[in-house]
Amino acid sequence: MDVTRRDLLKTASTAAIAASTVTGFAIGTAVPSYAQQVDAAKKWIDSEFQPSTLTKDQQMAEMEWFIKAATPFKGMQLTTVSEILSIHEYESKTLTKAFAEITGIKVNHEMMNEGLLVDKIEVEIQSGKPIYDFWMNDSDFIGTHPRFNDIVSGSLTDFMAGDGKDVTSPTLDLKDFIGLDFATFTDGKLYGLPDQQFANLYWFRYDWFQRPELKEKFKAKYGYELGVPVNWSAYEDIADFFTNDVKEIDGERVYGHMDYGKKDPSLGWRFTDAWLSMAGNGDRGLPNGKPVDEWGIRMEDGIPRGSSITRGGDVNGPAAVYATAKFVEWLKKYAPPEAAGMDFLEAGAVPAQGHVAQQIFWYSAFTHALSGPDLPVMNKDGTPKWRMAPSPHGAYWKEGMKLGYQDVGLWTFLKYAPLEKNKAGWLYAQFCTSKTVTLKKSLLSLHLIRESDIWSDAMTQLAPKVGGLVEFYRSPARKLWTPTGVNVPDYGKLAQVWWQNVSKAISGEATPQQAMDGLARDQDAIMARLEKSGIQGKLGPKLNEEKDPEYWYAKAEKDGNLAPQRKLANEKPKGETVDYDELLKTWKAQAPKKI
């Protein structure tokens, strides 16, 4: 994710998080004694860090390790920064206080919109001078940091085994984190520690989809059941059905689709957050396609080779053009008229108004925003009238490909800060992600990062109130939702050119093909500059020579790859749906544990 979009994600959970804060003594010049630290740990465990997957004795043992490991750093003050999200508000307002009382280390945890954060971290990388001691940085930078060689000790893996070994918790339990693949580069090493995570899913009005008269009318027209769409054909049929056949429900005009189309940077996020992969752009492979990813960038032997189909990429191939064309078509035909003039922030809460039947591209971080007790999309008993489910896939999608975007934030330690600051900051990062803390934090923020929390009794109790979120994270489907991957050599710069080109297709200034040709040209130009500069060394881009697209189509077929795919003769196969309740049964049967 990118820029200011997450301002909207400061949802109703913010109030809940603020209300949960425990009042403790202020850390000024005084440094707590060992006895005070132990007492503080007990207080926080009893009054704030419940529930937990650990027993209170286990929590206390974990906190005692932090107390001892922090001894050399007592009295130190650190700075860090994150984007504005409810989970980071909890860390900034509550966990910094707990950490100071328990360890004697004071952390000034700032928050800002992500665009400014990205600008600042790029300034630090380019200048080599620390702005913050450590960072909360998107995993979308997983292709950027290793190529700029800017992480302390070379990688987090090397840091934990070397300079940071004495401050790496024995109870960190990396295998319990569900987002490690997203923090891992081509060398198999970690470059950050996952702290927050949410998915981009399909959202729909479960109550409307259950109405017998609507189900009967839909089946009579389309020949299959009204349900969760498996493919884009079904999504389009459902969008047309509610917009043009149903038209009104309970006296209110309704629409079968919701999106946004304002010429604004947020339009780029709508696409870089894996819209092309949902259509079937790129190759098979998880967490990202190989050799071509969902940004259409080809990578060979760890080296980006280009994004145009003339260089073996796929950002302007038939699948990407199809994705763009469908986006424009659905926005104009099936969404509320005002949607085309909205940006991300304006459009985000529209489904809560109660007149949208479904949304193909919906962030689970909006769950709290759609769960207010007085909203028309909520039942009186506190359960939602809506559900979330896996997103449908486009005509070019094949088994083995990623299907959607998952946002993951990583604690990131650049080499420019003093080592002692990095070591103390690493303690704070581990504290924020410790088993003592994470279940409570996940229940408040709905960001799930640990397998043990996902399968906890507390999460089972929460499940009926969050419309399928828990079931999704307990299902094998979640593995198909992944962030931007290692093929993208400079996320900050490349992300900027998406909205500028896509907006031309929406305005009619360019056809979808012309818009994606422009994007391919601009991405390759950025990578060419990186190549010419040599700043990224042997892992930096080395663009393939341009060849006729037929060469690359034939090569993909010969090598058993998908990208770039030839244009399909039929881009709208028969619609396919699945009953939501049957889907849950399938997930439970496939899951490693029972809900």
N, C-alpha and C positions, 0 to 999 in steps of 0.2 A: 504493500500500500504506500500512499504517497501524499504529500502536501497536507491541506487542511481538512480533508474529508473526515478525519476521525473526531473533529470537534463535535460532530453530531453524535458520536458514540459515547459522549458523556451523558448517559441516559439515566433512567430512574434509579439504576444501581448506585449512582453517586450519592444519593441521599442515604441509602442503606449503608453504604460504606462509611460515610461520615458519622452516622449514628453509632457505628460499631467501635469507634475509636476509644481506646482506653486512656484516661488522663494519667500522666506520669510526671515525675519531677523533671524540670528543664535541665538540659546539659549546657552549662556555660563553661566557665573556667574549671569548675570542680570535676574531678575524675572519680567515678564510683570505685569504692573498694571491692575486693573480691566478695565479701559478705553481702554487700549491696547488690552486686551483680547476680548472685545466686537468688537472693530474695526477689529481684526484679524478674528473673526467669520464671520463678514459681508463680508470681503474680500474673504475668502475661499468659502463661499456660492455662491457669485456672480461669481467667476472666475474658480472654480474647481468642486464644488459639484452640478453640473447640468448635466443631468436632475435628478430629484428626485421625488418620489411619494408624497412628502410633498410640500406645498407652501413655498416660501421663508420666510414668517412670521412664519410658523410652524417649519421650519429648525432653524430659529433664536431662537425660544423659546426652542427648544431641546438643542441648543448649550449653551444657558444661564443657563440651568440646569447643564450642564457639568462644566461651569465656577464656579458656586457656590459650587457644590459638591466637586470640586477639591481643594477648598481653603485650607483645612488643609494640602494638599500634595504639594503645590506650591514650586518649587525648588528641588523637589525630582528627583532622577535619577533611572530608572528601567532597568532591563535587561530581554529580552525574546528571544526566538529562534523559528524558523520555518524551515520546509524543503524548498527547492528551487522550488518555483512555481511563476508564473507571478503575481498571486494575492497577494502573500506575498511580492514580490518586490515592488508592489504598496504601500503596507502598510509600508514597511521598508523605502522607499525613499520619499514617499509623505505624508502618513497619520501620521507618527511620527512627521514630521515638522508641520503639521496642528495642531496636538494634543498639541505639545509643545507651540505653539503660543496662542492657545485658552485656555489651562488649566494651563500652567506653569510647566507641568510635562514632563521631557525629558525621552524618551524611546529609549534604544539602542536595536533595533530589528535586531538580527543576522539571517543569513540563512545558512544552511548546508545540505548536503545530509542526507536522512532520516536514513540511517544505523547508522551514527555517532550520530544523534539526539537520536535514540532509545537507543544506548549505554549509552549516557549521562544521559538520564532520568532514566534508570535502575540503574546507579551508584548512582544517588541522592536518589532513593527509598531505595536501599540497605544500603547506608551510613547514611541516615537521615540528610545529610548536603546539603544545597541549592547550586546548581550550577547556576541556573537562578531564577529570581524572579517569573516567570510564564512561561508557555509553550504553543506552538501550537502543539497539539498531536493528532494523528489519533484516530478516534472513534473506530478503531479496538481494542483499549485497554479497551473497556467498560467492559470486563470481568476481566480485570487485576487490575485496580485502586481500585474498591470497595473491592476486595479480599485482597489487601495489605493495605487497610484502610489508603490511603495516601493523600486523598483530604482534603483541608482546611474545617473545620467545619463538616467534615464527608461526605458532598456532596455539590454540588453547590446549590441545593434546600435549604438545611439547612443554607448555607452561606447567600443566598439572604434574608432569613427570619430572620437571626440573626446578626452575626458579620458584614455582608455586606449590611444590610438593608438600611443604610443611604447613601450608594453609589450605589444603584440599581435604574436605571432610570425608571421613571413612564411611559416613552414612549418605553421601551424595547420591549413590545408586543411579548411575547414568542409564542403566538398562530400563529403569522405570519411566524415563522420559519418552514421550511418543513422537517428539519432533527432531530427534537427533539427525535423521537423514537430511533434514533441511539445513542443518548447520555444518554439513560435511562436504569438503571439497573433493576434487578428483584424486587427491593423494590419500584419501581415507581418513584425514584428520579433521577434528572439530575446530571451528573458528569462533564459536560463541556458544552460550548456554541458553537454551529455550526458557522463556519466562512467561510468555503470553501467546495464546493461539485461538483462532476462531476460523470458521469455514464460510465459504460463499455457496449457499444452497438454494434449492427450490422452495418457495413458500406458497401456500394455497389455503383457501377457505374450506377446511374440512367439512364444516357444517353445510355449506352449499353443495359440495360434491356428494353429500349423503342424501340429499332431497330426492325422493322417488320420482317426482314429476320431471326433475331436471335430468336425472339418469335415463329415464325412459325416452325423453325427447332427444337427448344426445345420441343414444344408441340407434334410434330410428333414423337419424340423419347420417351418422358416420359409420355405423355398422360395428362398433366396438364400444366397450364400457367407458363411462366417464370415470377417470381415476388419475393417479399420479402418472404424468407422461414419461415414458421411457425414451422417446425420441422427439426431435424437434417437430416432426410432422404432427404428432399428437398435441404438443404444446400449441402449435399454430391453430389446429382445429378447435381446441378448447378456448383459445383467445378469441377466435371468430365467433364461436358459439355464445359466449357470455356477452360480447360486445354487440353483436348484430342480431342474435336470436332471442336471448333472454332479455337483454336491454335493461330491465328493471327487476329489482328484488325488494320486496317490502316497501314499495313506493319510491325507491331511490335508483337513479341511473347508475348502472354498473359497467365495469370494463374488464376485459379478459387479460389485460397485460399492463405492466407498469415499468417505466424506465425513465431515463432523462437524456436530454440531447443538447443542452446549452453549449455553445462554443466556449469552453472553459477547461482549465487543466484537469478538472475532475473527470472529464470525458475520457481522458487517457487511462485513468485508473479502471474505468469500465471495461477497457480492452486488455490492458496489461495484466489484469487479474484473471487471466486465463480464459477470456471469452473465445479466443481462437482454438484453444484446446478442446473446449466443449463442442465446437463444430467438427473437429477432427483434423486440425492443423498439426503438423509435426509428426514425429515418429512414436512408435511404442517405446515404453520405458518408464520406470518410476524411480525417483520422484519426478523426473523430466525425460522427455523423449531423447533418444540417441539414434543417430548423430544429430538430428534436428529437433530443437525444443519448441515449446508453444509460442515463443517469440519469433519463430521462423528462422532462428540463427543456427547455422550448421557449425558443429565443433568436431574436430578430428584430432586425436591425441592430445586433448586438453586445450587446443588452440582454436579460437573462433575464426571461421573461414568466410563468413558472409551471410546475409539474410535474404538476398534476392534469389529468385529461382534461376537466374543466370549464373549464380555462384554456388548453386546447390542448396540454397535456403528455401524457405517456404512462406515468408511473410506476405508475398504477393502472388502466391499460387492459388489454384481454384478453391481450396478449402478456406483460405483466409478471405478471399473475395466473397464466397458464399456466406461466411460468418458476418461480414460487414453488410452485405445486402439484406440479410434477414434482420439484422439489428435495425436498419433504417426502415424497412418495410413494416415491421411490427410496431415500431414507435409511432409511425404515421397512421396505421390502420386500427390499432387495437388499444392504445393507451389513452388516458384522458388527454384532451387537447392541450392542456397547459404543460404536459410532461415534456414536450419538445423544447420548451424554454426554460426548463429547470436544470439546476446543477445537482451534484450529489447531495449536498446538505439540504436543499429544498425538497428533493424527491424522497429522501430516506424515510420520513415518517408518514408518507401518504397512505400506505396500506392500513395504517392504524385508523384511518377515517372510515373504513368499513365499506368502500365501494369498489374494491379491487378483488378479482377472483383468484389471481395467481401472479407470481413474479418469478421469472426464471433465474434471476441473478439477485440474491438477497443475502446480506451478511448476517450470520448468526449473532454477531455482536449487537444487533438491533433487538434482540429478544426482550430485554427489559423495556425498551421503548414501545413495544407492542403488547405489553403485559399490564398496563395500568388498570386499576379496578373499574374505572368509569369509561373505559374505551368500548366502542361498539363491537370490537373484535374479541371481547372477553365474556365468558360466562359469569354468572353471579357467584358461582362457587370458587372462582379464582383460577379456573382452567381456561385455556385459550380455545377460541372457535377455529383457530388456524393450526396448521402443522407445517413442519419443515421436513423435506425429503431430499434424496439425491437429485441433482439437476439432470434433465434429459440431455441426450447427446445428439449432435448433428449427423447429417448423412455421411460425412467422411470419417466419422469416428469408428475405431476398431478396438476390439478387446485387447487389453494390454497397454492402452494409452491412459494418461491422466485424464480426469474428467472435470476438474474444477480447481479453484484456488483456495489455499489455506494460508491465512496470515499468521506469521510467527515472528515474535520479537526476541532478539538475543541480547544477553549481556555481552558486551563487546569491549575488549581491552586492547587499545592501540599502544604501540611501542613508544610513543612520544612522551607519555607521563612517566614520572620516576617509578622505578620498580616497586618501592615500598608502597606507593599509592595504589599501584595495580594489585599488589598482594592484599592490602586492606580492602580494596574495592571488591576483590574476588570473594572475600568473606561476606560482604553485604549481598552479593549476587547469590551465593549459596544459601544465605539466610532467607532471602526472599523466595527461594525455590525449594526450601527444605520441607521434609514431610511434616515437621511440626507445624508449618505455616500454610502449605498449599491447599489443603482441602477447604479450610475456611475461606481462603482467598478465592478459590474456584467457585464456591457456592455463592459468594457475593458478586463476582464479576462475570461468571459463566465462561471464563477462559480455562480450558482444561489442558494440562501439560503432563500429568502423571497418570500412568495406567492404574496405579493403586487408588488414586482418587476417583477415577472414572467408575471403578467397580465397587466403590464404598457403599455402605448402607445409606448414608446420608444422600448420596447422589441418586440412589433408587427412590428414595422418598421425594426428592425434588422432581423427578422425571415427569410426572403428570402435569406439572405447571409450566414446563418449558417446551412443549409442543414437538417432541421428537429429537431434541438436541442430545439428550443422554443416550437414547437408542442409537443415534447415528454414530456417536463416538465409541459405542460398544460394538459396532458392526464392522465387518471387513470392508465395507464401502469407504470408510474414512481414508483408507490408504490411497485412493484415487484422487484425493484433494491435496494439492501440494503448492508451495510457493514458487516464485521465480527461481530458476536454477543456475547452475554453474556456467552455462553457455554465455551469459550476459556479462561482458567484461567491465562495463561501467554503468551501473544501474541508474545513477543520478542523471547522467547526460542522455542516455538512450531513452529513458522514460519520458523525457520532455517532448520528443518529436511525435509521439503517438496522437495526442489530441489535435495537434495542428493539422494532421493529415486526415484523420477520421472525420473531423468536423466538416470537411469539404464534401464528403459523401452525404452528410445529413442536410446540408444547405442546398445541395444540387449543383454546387460549383464544380464537382467532379463526380464521375461514376465510381462505384465501389472499386472497380479495377484500377482506375486512375489514382484513387486515394491510397490504395495499398502499394501501388508502384512508387508513389511519392514517399511512403514510409520506408520501403525497401531502400530507396535511394538515400534517404537521410540517415538511416541506421548504418548503412555501409560507409557513408561519408565519415561518420563519427569513428567507426572502427578503423578506417583508413588513416585518420589522424593519429589514433593511438598507435597504429603500426609504424607510421612515419616517425613518431616521437621516440619510440623505443622505451617509453617509460615503464611499460609492464614486462619488459624482459622477454624471456623465452616462452612465457605463457600468454603474451599479448597477441592480439589479432594478427593474422597473416592471410589476407583475403585471397580466395581462389580467383584465377583468371575467369573472366566472363565467357560463358559458352551458351549455345542455343539451349533453351529449356528442354528440348527433346533429349539431349545428352543426359540431363539429370533425371528425367522421368525414367529413361531406360536403365540408368545406373541404379536407381532405387529398386526397380523391379528385379534386376539381376542380383543385387545384394540382399534381397529379401527385406528391404526397408519400405517405408510408406511415403516418406517425404522427399521431394514434392509429389503429391498424387495428381494424376490426370483428372480432368473435369469429368464428373459423373454424367451419364446420360439422363439419369433421374435423380434429382436432388430432393424429391419429396416422396419417399417410400410410404407405404401404408402406416398410419398412426398406430402406436402401441402404448398401452397403459397397464398399470398394475394397481390392484386394490391396496390402499395404504395399510390396512390392518393385516392383510396377507403378507405385505412386505415386512412388517415388524416380526411376524412369525418366522419368516425366512431368515431374517437377521439373527433372531434368537437361536435358531437351529444351527447357524453357521458360526456363531460366536464361540470363543474359547471357554466362556463362562456363561452362566444363566443370570438374567436380570432378576 
